[in-house]
């Protein structure tokens, strides 16, 4: 069982930056895919970014602004968010998954709130 704890969320003005961290209680090296989801009030949860080996993928609306990375030594997954917009306001969740398929993640964090003011 792996516990994921997110940090780094908060309130920021539009155009600002935040860096989310997701610390795992154990080794993440065996998990092939790390990811970040978000869910805004009244909206469905959406996949924001994934990292698998040297490959990254992003939701179209965050391309060029967000960067996902992972550190297998520190057992942490990161999401650098720049040029934030009010529509980025949501609870952000980190995930880990062993499978490369489109199956649901194996583990989820508890979420961290990101609020972007206009």
mmCIF file of the C-alpha atoms, coordinates in Angstrom:
data_MODEL
# 
_entry.id   MODEL 
# 
loop_
_atom_site.group_PDB 
_atom_site.id 
_atom_site.type_symbol 
_atom_site.label_atom_id 
_atom_site.label_alt_id 
_atom_site.label_comp_id 
_atom_site.label_asym_id 
_atom_site.label_entity_id 
_atom_site.label_seq_id 
_atom_site.pdbx_PDB_ins_code 
_atom_site.Cartn_x 
_atom_site.Cartn_y 
_atom_site.Cartn_z 
_atom_site.occupancy 
_atom_site.B_iso_or_equiv 
_atom_site.pdbx_formal_charge 
_atom_site.auth_seq_id 
_atom_site.auth_comp_id 
_atom_site.auth_asym_id 
_atom_site.auth_atom_id 
_atom_site.pdbx_PDB_model_num 
ATOM 1   C CA . UNK A 1 1   ? 0.000   0.000  0.000   1.00 0.00 ? 1   UNK A CA 1 
ATOM 2   C CA . UNK A 1 2   ? 1.355   3.408  -0.967  1.00 0.00 ? 2   UNK A CA 1 
ATOM 3   C CA . UNK A 1 3   ? 0.185   6.662  0.586   1.00 0.00 ? 3   UNK A CA 1 
ATOM 4   C CA . UNK A 1 4   ? 0.351   9.818  -1.517  1.00 0.00 ? 4   UNK A CA 1 
ATOM 5   C CA . UNK A 1 5   ? 0.409   13.257 0.074   1.00 0.00 ? 5   UNK A CA 1 
ATOM 6   C CA . UNK A 1 6   ? 0.060   16.365 -2.047  1.00 0.00 ? 6   UNK A CA 1 
ATOM 7   C CA . UNK A 1 7   ? 1.288   19.804 -1.057  1.00 0.00 ? 7   UNK A CA 1 
ATOM 8   C CA . UNK A 1 8   ? 1.908   23.179 -2.655  1.00 0.00 ? 8   UNK A CA 1 
ATOM 9   C CA . UNK A 1 9   ? -1.648  24.256 -3.389  1.00 0.00 ? 9   UNK A CA 1 
ATOM 10  C CA . UNK A 1 10  ? -3.037  27.607 -2.384  1.00 0.00 ? 10  UNK A CA 1 
ATOM 11  C CA . UNK A 1 11  ? -4.416  30.930 -3.542  1.00 0.00 ? 11  UNK A CA 1 
ATOM 12  C CA . UNK A 1 12  ? -2.628  32.758 -6.363  1.00 0.00 ? 12  UNK A CA 1 
ATOM 13  C CA . UNK A 1 13  ? -3.460  35.603 -8.702  1.00 0.00 ? 13  UNK A CA 1 
ATOM 14  C CA . UNK A 1 14  ? -3.980  35.000 -12.393 1.00 0.00 ? 14  UNK A CA 1 
ATOM 15  C CA . UNK A 1 15  ? -0.643  34.838 -14.161 1.00 0.00 ? 15  UNK A CA 1 
ATOM 16  C CA . UNK A 1 16  ? 1.089   33.440 -11.104 1.00 0.00 ? 16  UNK A CA 1 
ATOM 17  C CA . UNK A 1 17  ? 2.758   30.095 -10.494 1.00 0.00 ? 17  UNK A CA 1 
ATOM 18  C CA . UNK A 1 18  ? 2.492   27.175 -8.108  1.00 0.00 ? 18  UNK A CA 1 
ATOM 19  C CA . UNK A 1 19  ? 4.451   23.967 -7.775  1.00 0.00 ? 19  UNK A CA 1 
ATOM 20  C CA . UNK A 1 20  ? 2.558   20.940 -6.548  1.00 0.00 ? 20  UNK A CA 1 
ATOM 21  C CA . UNK A 1 21  ? 4.420   18.060 -4.928  1.00 0.00 ? 21  UNK A CA 1 
ATOM 22  C CA . UNK A 1 22  ? 3.210   14.537 -4.315  1.00 0.00 ? 22  UNK A CA 1 
ATOM 23  C CA . UNK A 1 23  ? 5.262   12.583 -1.814  1.00 0.00 ? 23  UNK A CA 1 
ATOM 24  C CA . UNK A 1 24  ? 4.857   8.816  -1.718  1.00 0.00 ? 24  UNK A CA 1 
ATOM 25  C CA . UNK A 1 25  ? 5.281   6.715  1.412   1.00 0.00 ? 25  UNK A CA 1 
ATOM 26  C CA . UNK A 1 26  ? 7.297   4.166  -0.525  1.00 0.00 ? 26  UNK A CA 1 
ATOM 27  C CA . UNK A 1 27  ? 9.251   3.681  -3.689  1.00 0.00 ? 27  UNK A CA 1 
ATOM 28  C CA . UNK A 1 28  ? 7.589   4.911  -6.867  1.00 0.00 ? 28  UNK A CA 1 
ATOM 29  C CA . UNK A 1 29  ? 10.102  3.355  -9.235  1.00 0.00 ? 29  UNK A CA 1 
ATOM 30  C CA . UNK A 1 30  ? 7.843   0.371  -9.948  1.00 0.00 ? 30  UNK A CA 1 
ATOM 31  C CA . UNK A 1 31  ? 4.973   2.615  -11.014 1.00 0.00 ? 31  UNK A CA 1 
ATOM 32  C CA . UNK A 1 32  ? 5.235   3.253  -14.722 1.00 0.00 ? 32  UNK A CA 1 
ATOM 33  C CA . UNK A 1 33  ? 2.828   6.163  -14.891 1.00 0.00 ? 33  UNK A CA 1 
ATOM 34  C CA . UNK A 1 34  ? 2.573   9.170  -12.633 1.00 0.00 ? 34  UNK A CA 1 
ATOM 35  C CA . UNK A 1 35  ? -0.262  11.608 -13.135 1.00 0.00 ? 35  UNK A CA 1 
ATOM 36  C CA . UNK A 1 36  ? -2.218  14.620 -11.952 1.00 0.00 ? 36  UNK A CA 1 
ATOM 37  C CA . UNK A 1 37  ? -6.004  14.979 -12.164 1.00 0.00 ? 37  UNK A CA 1 
ATOM 38  C CA . UNK A 1 38  ? -8.173  17.914 -11.170 1.00 0.00 ? 38  UNK A CA 1 
ATOM 39  C CA . UNK A 1 39  ? -11.800 18.459 -10.331 1.00 0.00 ? 39  UNK A CA 1 
ATOM 40  C CA . UNK A 1 40  ? -13.496 21.826 -10.265 1.00 0.00 ? 40  UNK A CA 1 
ATOM 41  C CA . UNK A 1 41  ? -16.811 22.384 -8.448  1.00 0.00 ? 41  UNK A CA 1 
ATOM 42  C CA . UNK A 1 42  ? -19.715 21.046 -10.463 1.00 0.00 ? 42  UNK A CA 1 
ATOM 43  C CA . UNK A 1 43  ? -17.436 19.556 -13.111 1.00 0.00 ? 43  UNK A CA 1 
ATOM 44  C CA . UNK A 1 44  ? -16.140 16.110 -13.913 1.00 0.00 ? 44  UNK A CA 1 
ATOM 45  C CA . UNK A 1 45  ? -12.660 15.129 -12.888 1.00 0.00 ? 45  UNK A CA 1 
ATOM 46  C CA . UNK A 1 46  ? -10.176 15.492 -15.734 1.00 0.00 ? 46  UNK A CA 1 
ATOM 47  C CA . UNK A 1 47  ? -6.697  14.188 -16.392 1.00 0.00 ? 47  UNK A CA 1 
ATOM 48  C CA . UNK A 1 48  ? -4.253  17.077 -16.463 1.00 0.00 ? 48  UNK A CA 1 
ATOM 49  C CA . UNK A 1 49  ? -0.883  15.449 -17.090 1.00 0.00 ? 49  UNK A CA 1 
ATOM 50  C CA . UNK A 1 50  ? 0.930   12.120 -17.108 1.00 0.00 ? 50  UNK A CA 1 
ATOM 51  C CA . UNK A 1 51  ? 4.554   11.080 -17.101 1.00 0.00 ? 51  UNK A CA 1 
ATOM 52  C CA . UNK A 1 52  ? 5.775   7.691  -18.237 1.00 0.00 ? 52  UNK A CA 1 
ATOM 53  C CA . UNK A 1 53  ? 9.480   7.165  -18.626 1.00 0.00 ? 53  UNK A CA 1 
ATOM 54  C CA . UNK A 1 54  ? 10.668  10.114 -20.635 1.00 0.00 ? 54  UNK A CA 1 
ATOM 55  C CA . UNK A 1 55  ? 7.270   10.813 -22.137 1.00 0.00 ? 55  UNK A CA 1 
ATOM 56  C CA . UNK A 1 56  ? 4.784   13.396 -20.915 1.00 0.00 ? 56  UNK A CA 1 
ATOM 57  C CA . UNK A 1 57  ? 1.228   14.172 -21.973 1.00 0.00 ? 57  UNK A CA 1 
ATOM 58  C CA . UNK A 1 58  ? -0.969  17.134 -21.139 1.00 0.00 ? 58  UNK A CA 1 
ATOM 59  C CA . UNK A 1 59  ? -4.541  18.306 -21.276 1.00 0.00 ? 59  UNK A CA 1 
ATOM 60  C CA . UNK A 1 60  ? -4.766  20.714 -24.221 1.00 0.00 ? 60  UNK A CA 1 
ATOM 61  C CA . UNK A 1 61  ? -5.761  23.636 -22.029 1.00 0.00 ? 61  UNK A CA 1 
ATOM 62  C CA . UNK A 1 62  ? -2.576  23.392 -19.930 1.00 0.00 ? 62  UNK A CA 1 
ATOM 63  C CA . UNK A 1 63  ? -0.026  22.652 -22.657 1.00 0.00 ? 63  UNK A CA 1 
ATOM 64  C CA . UNK A 1 64  ? 2.846   25.101 -22.563 1.00 0.00 ? 64  UNK A CA 1 
ATOM 65  C CA . UNK A 1 65  ? 1.937   26.224 -19.038 1.00 0.00 ? 65  UNK A CA 1 
ATOM 66  C CA . UNK A 1 66  ? 2.197   23.081 -16.872 1.00 0.00 ? 66  UNK A CA 1 
ATOM 67  C CA . UNK A 1 67  ? 5.123   20.683 -16.541 1.00 0.00 ? 67  UNK A CA 1 
ATOM 68  C CA . UNK A 1 68  ? 4.969   17.277 -14.871 1.00 0.00 ? 68  UNK A CA 1 
ATOM 69  C CA . UNK A 1 69  ? 8.094   15.593 -13.547 1.00 0.00 ? 69  UNK A CA 1 
ATOM 70  C CA . UNK A 1 70  ? 9.095   12.844 -11.148 1.00 0.00 ? 70  UNK A CA 1 
ATOM 71  C CA . UNK A 1 71  ? 12.030  12.092 -8.888  1.00 0.00 ? 71  UNK A CA 1 
ATOM 72  C CA . UNK A 1 72  ? 12.369  8.364  -8.223  1.00 0.00 ? 72  UNK A CA 1 
ATOM 73  C CA . UNK A 1 73  ? 15.032  8.979  -5.576  1.00 0.00 ? 73  UNK A CA 1 
ATOM 74  C CA . UNK A 1 74  ? 12.827  11.334 -3.569  1.00 0.00 ? 74  UNK A CA 1 
ATOM 75  C CA . UNK A 1 75  ? 9.713   9.284  -4.448  1.00 0.00 ? 75  UNK A CA 1 
ATOM 76  C CA . UNK A 1 76  ? 7.924   12.428 -5.505  1.00 0.00 ? 76  UNK A CA 1 
ATOM 77  C CA . UNK A 1 77  ? 5.875   13.563 -8.488  1.00 0.00 ? 77  UNK A CA 1 
ATOM 78  C CA . UNK A 1 78  ? 5.689   17.275 -9.282  1.00 0.00 ? 78  UNK A CA 1 
ATOM 79  C CA . UNK A 1 79  ? 3.441   19.589 -11.262 1.00 0.00 ? 79  UNK A CA 1 
ATOM 80  C CA . UNK A 1 80  ? 4.848   23.011 -12.081 1.00 0.00 ? 80  UNK A CA 1 
ATOM 81  C CA . UNK A 1 81  ? 2.017   25.356 -13.009 1.00 0.00 ? 81  UNK A CA 1 
ATOM 82  C CA . UNK A 1 82  ? 2.794   28.685 -14.656 1.00 0.00 ? 82  UNK A CA 1 
ATOM 83  C CA . UNK A 1 83  ? 0.620   31.435 -16.146 1.00 0.00 ? 83  UNK A CA 1 
ATOM 84  C CA . UNK A 1 84  ? -2.277  30.241 -14.048 1.00 0.00 ? 84  UNK A CA 1 
ATOM 85  C CA . UNK A 1 85  ? -5.809  31.162 -15.054 1.00 0.00 ? 85  UNK A CA 1 
ATOM 86  C CA . UNK A 1 86  ? -9.018  31.307 -13.009 1.00 0.00 ? 86  UNK A CA 1 
ATOM 87  C CA . UNK A 1 87  ? -10.259 28.261 -14.932 1.00 0.00 ? 87  UNK A CA 1 
ATOM 88  C CA . UNK A 1 88  ? -7.380  26.264 -13.415 1.00 0.00 ? 88  UNK A CA 1 
ATOM 89  C CA . UNK A 1 89  ? -9.118  26.518 -10.038 1.00 0.00 ? 89  UNK A CA 1 
ATOM 90  C CA . UNK A 1 90  ? -9.772  22.981 -8.793  1.00 0.00 ? 90  UNK A CA 1 
ATOM 91  C CA . UNK A 1 91  ? -8.724  20.293 -6.366  1.00 0.00 ? 91  UNK A CA 1 
ATOM 92  C CA . UNK A 1 92  ? -5.646  18.596 -7.794  1.00 0.00 ? 92  UNK A CA 1 
ATOM 93  C CA . UNK A 1 93  ? -4.947  14.910 -7.179  1.00 0.00 ? 93  UNK A CA 1 
ATOM 94  C CA . UNK A 1 94  ? -1.764  12.986 -7.869  1.00 0.00 ? 94  UNK A CA 1 
ATOM 95  C CA . UNK A 1 95  ? -1.854  9.370  -8.948  1.00 0.00 ? 95  UNK A CA 1 
ATOM 96  C CA . UNK A 1 96  ? 0.382   6.384  -9.562  1.00 0.00 ? 96  UNK A CA 1 
ATOM 97  C CA . UNK A 1 97  ? -0.284  3.469  -11.854 1.00 0.00 ? 97  UNK A CA 1 
ATOM 98  C CA . UNK A 1 98  ? 1.709   0.397  -12.848 1.00 0.00 ? 98  UNK A CA 1 
ATOM 99  C CA . UNK A 1 99  ? -0.187  -0.350 -16.051 1.00 0.00 ? 99  UNK A CA 1 
ATOM 100 C CA . UNK A 1 100 ? 0.425   1.560  -19.277 1.00 0.00 ? 100 UNK A CA 1 
ATOM 101 C CA . UNK A 1 101 ? -3.198  0.991  -20.249 1.00 0.00 ? 101 UNK A CA 1 
ATOM 102 C CA . UNK A 1 102 ? -6.058  3.435  -19.852 1.00 0.00 ? 102 UNK A CA 1 
ATOM 103 C CA . UNK A 1 103 ? -7.127  1.717  -16.642 1.00 0.00 ? 103 UNK A CA 1 
ATOM 104 C CA . UNK A 1 104 ? -7.745  3.742  -13.509 1.00 0.00 ? 104 UNK A CA 1 
ATOM 105 C CA . UNK A 1 105 ? -4.763  4.664  -11.339 1.00 0.00 ? 105 UNK A CA 1 
ATOM 106 C CA . UNK A 1 106 ? -3.730  2.309  -8.566  1.00 0.00 ? 106 UNK A CA 1 
ATOM 107 C CA . UNK A 1 107 ? -3.271  5.018  -5.960  1.00 0.00 ? 107 UNK A CA 1 
ATOM 108 C CA . UNK A 1 108 ? -4.667  8.504  -5.372  1.00 0.00 ? 108 UNK A CA 1 
ATOM 109 C CA . UNK A 1 109 ? -3.652  11.319 -3.089  1.00 0.00 ? 109 UNK A CA 1 
ATOM 110 C CA . UNK A 1 110 ? -6.146  13.189 -0.941  1.00 0.00 ? 110 UNK A CA 1 
ATOM 111 C CA . UNK A 1 111 ? -6.034  16.303 -3.093  1.00 0.00 ? 111 UNK A CA 1 
ATOM 112 C CA . UNK A 1 112 ? -4.799  19.853 -2.736  1.00 0.00 ? 112 UNK A CA 1 
ATOM 113 C CA . UNK A 1 113 ? -6.850  22.964 -3.477  1.00 0.00 ? 113 UNK A CA 1 
ATOM 114 C CA . UNK A 1 114 ? -5.637  25.418 -6.094  1.00 0.00 ? 114 UNK A CA 1 
ATOM 115 C CA . UNK A 1 115 ? -7.517  28.696 -6.353  1.00 0.00 ? 115 UNK A CA 1 
ATOM 116 C CA . UNK A 1 116 ? -6.654  31.288 -8.996  1.00 0.00 ? 116 UNK A CA 1 
ATOM 117 C CA . UNK A 1 117 ? -8.155  34.736 -8.561  1.00 0.00 ? 117 UNK A CA 1 
ATOM 118 C CA . UNK A 1 118 ? -8.809  37.081 -11.464 1.00 0.00 ? 118 UNK A CA 1 
# 
